[in-house]
Amino acid sequence: MFGIDPMVALGSGIRGYCGKPSTPFMQIGDTATIDMQDANGHSIFGQIKQKVTKTG
């Protein structure tokens, strides 16, 4: 269900998910960086960088 908001998906009849999200390959404090480049090596939409944090 990547790219689908789970609340919208549930309201539209698409099967959603329940429970605690987990990513065993990432830990609190890790940073994920995404950058898409064109054929000339220029960033298409700018770099996106997010840090994994603990909620609650």
C-alpha positions as CSV (number, residue, x, y, z in Angstrom):
1,M,0.0,0.0,0.0
2,F,2.9,2.4,-0.6
3,G,1.8,5.8,-1.6
4,I,-1.8,5.4,-0.3
5,D,-2.9,7.3,2.9
6,P,-4.2,4.4,5.1
7,M,-7.1,6.5,6.4
8,V,-8.2,7.3,2.8
9,A,-7.7,3.7,1.8
10,L,-9.9,2.4,4.6
11,G,-12.6,4.9,3.8
12,S,-12.6,3.9,0.1
13,G,-12.9,0.2,0.9
14,I,-9.3,-0.7,0.2
15,R,-8.0,-3.1,2.8
16,G,-5.8,-1.2,5.3
17,Y,-3.4,-2.3,8.0
18,C,-3.5,-2.4,11.8
19,G,-0.9,-2.5,14.4
20,K,2.4,-0.9,15.2
21,P,4.5,0.2,12.2
22,S,8.0,-1.3,12.3
23,T,11.2,-0.9,10.2
24,P,13.8,-3.3,11.6
25,F,16.4,-1.9,9.2
26,M,16.1,1.6,10.6
27,Q,16.7,2.8,14.2
28,I,15.9,6.0,16.0
29,G,18.4,8.7,15.0
30,D,19.0,7.3,11.5
31,T,18.5,9.6,8.5
32,A,16.8,8.7,5.2
33,T,17.8,10.8,2.2
34,I,16.1,10.7,-1.2
35,D,17.3,12.7,-4.3
36,M,16.3,12.0,-7.9
37,Q,18.5,13.4,-10.6
38,D,18.1,13.9,-14.3
39,A,20.5,12.6,-17.0
40,N,22.8,15.6,-16.4
41,G,23.0,14.9,-12.6
42,H,20.8,17.8,-11.6
43,S,18.4,17.3,-8.8
44,I,14.8,17.2,-10.2
45,F,12.8,18.1,-7.0
46,G,15.5,18.8,-4.4
47,Q,16.9,16.5,-1.8
48,I,14.4,15.2,0.8
49,K,16.0,14.3,4.2
50,Q,14.2,12.9,7.2
51,K,15.4,11.8,10.6
52,V,13.8,8.8,12.4
53,T,12.4,10.0,15.7
54,K,10.5,8.4,18.5
55,T,6.9,9.6,19.0
56,G,4.9,9.8,22.2
